[in-house]
Amino acid sequence: MVMMVAVTPALAGCAPDPNDALGAPVVNVGPVAGTPENLISGDVRQWAIHLTSEVAKAGKVTFTMTNYGTITHEMLVVKTDIAPGQITIGADGKFNEEDPAWTVVDEISEFDPGITESKSFDLAPGKYQIVCNIPNHYTNGMFLPFEVVA
């Protein structure tokens, strides 16, 4: 005799994250496949960076970033072959932006919660990380792999 049992999944609500006081949607939670984009939107928050694309074509790449966190963040474009999250952090909770193991191309300087900043970068083909280098932000997960293709 075969017994049929109906299984109803439990419905669970998501409570707002207290670190995301502005209640913004997540733009992207993982690698984006497909066509490279050179006009990229995204956000920073505790403790993540989200982008609409993690691949761009070489040349002018414009990032428009919103701070959906509750504290100040920044966004650096770092050219490096080092694996994401593996840049060496100093005793001050930051990485040395002058270290020859990576190149800080440029940055969107510190910006406050609720603010949107936009900046264009001239990027050559290669591997990059998009990071926040405010003390302890990188070690708390504020890095994302990014690739520029020819």
C-alpha positions as a Markdown table, in Angstrom:
| # | Residue | x | y | z |
|---|---|---|---|---|
| 1 | Met | 0.0 | 0.0 | 0.0 |
| 2 | Val | 1.4 | 3.4 | -1.0 |
| 3 | Met | 0.6 | 6.3 | 1.4 |
| 4 | Met | 0.5 | 9.8 | -0.1 |
| 5 | Val | 1.5 | 12.6 | 2.3 |
| 6 | Ala | 1.1 | 16.3 | 1.3 |
| 7 | Val | 4.0 | 18.4 | 2.4 |
| 8 | Thr | 3.5 | 22.1 | 2.8 |
| 9 | Pro | 6.6 | 24.1 | 3.1 |
| 10 | Ala | 6.7 | 26.5 | 6.0 |
| 11 | Leu | 6.4 | 30.1 | 5.1 |
| 12 | Ala | 9.0 | 32.2 | 6.8 |
| 13 | Gly | 9.0 | 36.0 | 6.6 |
| 14 | Cys | 12.2 | 38.0 | 6.3 |
| 15 | Ala | 12.6 | 40.6 | 8.9 |
| 16 | Pro | 14.5 | 43.8 | 7.9 |
| 17 | Asp | 18.2 | 43.7 | 8.4 |
| 18 | Pro | 19.0 | 46.4 | 11.0 |
| 19 | Asn | 22.2 | 47.1 | 9.1 |
| 20 | Asp | 20.2 | 48.0 | 6.0 |
| 21 | Ala | 18.0 | 50.7 | 7.5 |
| 22 | Leu | 17.1 | 52.1 | 4.1 |
| 23 | Gly | 15.5 | 48.8 | 3.1 |
| 24 | Ala | 17.0 | 48.7 | -0.3 |
| 25 | Pro | 16.7 | 45.7 | -2.6 |
| 26 | Val | 19.7 | 43.5 | -3.3 |
| 27 | Val | 20.9 | 44.4 | -6.7 |
| 28 | Asn | 23.0 | 41.2 | -7.3 |
| 29 | Val | 23.9 | 38.4 | -4.9 |
| 30 | Gly | 26.3 | 36.5 | -7.1 |
| 31 | Pro | 28.3 | 36.3 | -10.3 |
| 32 | Val | 26.4 | 37.6 | -13.4 |
| 33 | Ala | 26.8 | 35.6 | -16.6 |
| 34 | Gly | 26.3 | 37.1 | -20.0 |
| 35 | Thr | 27.3 | 40.3 | -21.8 |
| 36 | Pro | 29.9 | 42.6 | -20.2 |
| 37 | Glu | 28.4 | 45.9 | -19.0 |
| 38 | Asn | 30.3 | 49.2 | -18.9 |
| 39 | Leu | 27.5 | 51.2 | -17.1 |
| 40 | Ile | 27.2 | 49.4 | -13.8 |
| 41 | Ser | 24.9 | 50.1 | -10.9 |
| 42 | Gly | 25.3 | 48.7 | -7.5 |
| 43 | Asp | 25.3 | 49.3 | -3.8 |
| 44 | Val | 27.4 | 49.0 | -0.6 |
| 45 | Arg | 26.1 | 48.1 | 2.8 |
| 46 | Gln | 27.1 | 46.2 | 5.9 |
| 47 | Trp | 28.9 | 43.9 | 4.9 |
| 48 | Ala | 28.6 | 43.5 | 1.1 |
| 49 | Ile | 29.0 | 45.0 | -2.3 |
| 50 | His | 26.4 | 44.3 | -5.0 |
| 51 | Leu | 26.8 | 45.0 | -8.8 |
| 52 | Thr | 24.5 | 44.6 | -11.8 |
| 53 | Ser | 27.5 | 43.0 | -13.6 |
| 54 | Glu | 30.8 | 41.6 | -12.5 |
| 55 | Val | 32.3 | 41.8 | -16.0 |
| 56 | Ala | 33.0 | 44.8 | -18.2 |
| 57 | Lys | 34.8 | 45.5 | -21.5 |
| 58 | Ala | 38.1 | 47.3 | -21.4 |
| 59 | Gly | 37.9 | 51.0 | -21.5 |
| 60 | Lys | 35.6 | 53.5 | -19.7 |
| 61 | Val | 33.6 | 51.7 | -17.0 |
| 62 | Thr | 31.1 | 53.8 | -15.0 |
| 63 | Phe | 29.9 | 52.7 | -11.6 |
| 64 | Thr | 26.8 | 54.3 | -10.0 |
| 65 | Met | 26.8 | 53.2 | -6.4 |
| 66 | Thr | 24.3 | 53.8 | -3.6 |
| 67 | Asn | 25.2 | 53.4 | 0.1 |
| 68 | Tyr | 22.3 | 51.4 | 1.6 |
| 69 | Gly | 24.2 | 50.8 | 4.8 |
| 70 | Thr | 23.9 | 52.7 | 8.1 |
| 71 | Ile | 27.5 | 53.8 | 8.1 |
| 72 | Thr | 30.0 | 55.4 | 5.7 |
| 73 | His | 31.5 | 53.2 | 3.0 |
| 74 | Glu | 33.8 | 53.7 | 0.0 |
| 75 | Met | 34.4 | 51.8 | -3.3 |
| 76 | Leu | 37.9 | 51.1 | -4.6 |
| 77 | Val | 38.7 | 49.4 | -7.9 |
| 78 | Val | 41.8 | 47.2 | -7.2 |
| 79 | Lys | 43.6 | 45.3 | -10.0 |
| 80 | Thr | 45.0 | 42.1 | -8.7 |
| 81 | Asp | 45.3 | 38.4 | -9.3 |
| 82 | Ile | 44.9 | 37.7 | -5.6 |
| 83 | Ala | 41.8 | 35.7 | -4.8 |
| 84 | Pro | 38.8 | 37.8 | -3.5 |
| 85 | Gly | 39.0 | 38.2 | 0.2 |
| 86 | Gln | 42.7 | 37.3 | 0.4 |
| 87 | Ile | 44.4 | 40.7 | 0.2 |
| 88 | Thr | 46.7 | 41.1 | 3.3 |
| 89 | Ile | 45.2 | 43.3 | 6.0 |
| 90 | Gly | 47.4 | 45.3 | 8.3 |
| 91 | Ala | 47.0 | 45.9 | 12.1 |
| 92 | Asp | 44.9 | 49.0 | 11.3 |
| 93 | Gly | 42.2 | 46.8 | 9.7 |
| 94 | Lys | 43.0 | 48.0 | 6.2 |
| 95 | Phe | 45.2 | 46.9 | 3.3 |
| 96 | Asn | 48.2 | 48.9 | 2.2 |
| 97 | Glu | 47.0 | 50.7 | -0.9 |
| 98 | Glu | 50.6 | 51.2 | -2.1 |
| 99 | Asp | 51.6 | 47.5 | -2.0 |
| 100 | Pro | 53.0 | 46.3 | -5.3 |
| 101 | Ala | 51.0 | 43.1 | -5.2 |
| 102 | Trp | 47.9 | 45.0 | -6.3 |
| 103 | Thr | 47.1 | 48.4 | -7.9 |
| 104 | Val | 44.4 | 50.7 | -6.6 |
| 105 | Val | 43.1 | 52.1 | -9.9 |
| 106 | Asp | 40.9 | 54.8 | -8.3 |
| 107 | Glu | 38.0 | 55.0 | -5.9 |
| 108 | Ile | 34.7 | 56.5 | -5.1 |
| 109 | Ser | 35.7 | 58.2 | -1.8 |
| 110 | Glu | 33.8 | 57.7 | 1.4 |
| 111 | Phe | 30.1 | 58.4 | 1.1 |
| 112 | Asp | 27.4 | 58.5 | 3.7 |
| 113 | Pro | 24.2 | 56.3 | 4.0 |
| 114 | Gly | 21.5 | 57.2 | 1.5 |
| 115 | Ile | 24.0 | 58.9 | -0.9 |
| 116 | Thr | 24.5 | 57.8 | -4.5 |
| 117 | Glu | 27.9 | 58.5 | -6.2 |
| 118 | Ser | 29.0 | 57.9 | -9.8 |
| 119 | Lys | 32.5 | 57.7 | -11.2 |
| 120 | Ser | 34.1 | 56.4 | -14.4 |
| 121 | Phe | 37.3 | 54.4 | -14.5 |
| 122 | Asp | 39.6 | 53.6 | -17.4 |
| 123 | Leu | 40.1 | 49.8 | -17.0 |
| 124 | Ala | 42.5 | 47.5 | -18.8 |
| 125 | Pro | 41.7 | 43.8 | -19.2 |
| 126 | Gly | 42.4 | 41.7 | -16.1 |
| 127 | Lys | 41.1 | 40.6 | -12.8 |
| 128 | Tyr | 40.0 | 43.1 | -10.2 |
| 129 | Gln | 38.3 | 43.3 | -6.8 |
| 130 | Ile | 35.7 | 46.0 | -5.9 |
| 131 | Val | 36.3 | 46.7 | -2.2 |
| 132 | Cys | 35.8 | 48.9 | 0.7 |
| 133 | Asn | 39.0 | 49.7 | 2.6 |
| 134 | Ile | 37.6 | 51.5 | 5.6 |
| 135 | Pro | 39.1 | 49.7 | 8.7 |
| 136 | Asn | 37.7 | 46.1 | 9.0 |
| 137 | His | 35.2 | 46.5 | 6.1 |
| 138 | Tyr | 37.3 | 44.2 | 3.8 |
| 139 | Thr | 37.6 | 41.5 | 6.4 |
| 140 | Asn | 33.9 | 41.8 | 7.1 |
| 141 | Gly | 33.1 | 40.8 | 3.5 |
| 142 | Met | 33.1 | 44.0 | 1.5 |
| 143 | Phe | 34.9 | 42.7 | -1.6 |
| 144 | Leu | 33.6 | 41.4 | -4.9 |
| 145 | Pro | 35.5 | 39.9 | -7.8 |
| 146 | Phe | 35.3 | 41.9 | -11.0 |
| 147 | Glu | 36.8 | 41.1 | -14.5 |
| 148 | Val | 37.6 | 43.3 | -17.4 |
| 149 | Val | 37.7 | 41.6 | -20.8 |
| 150 | Ala | 39.2 | 42.8 | -24.1 |
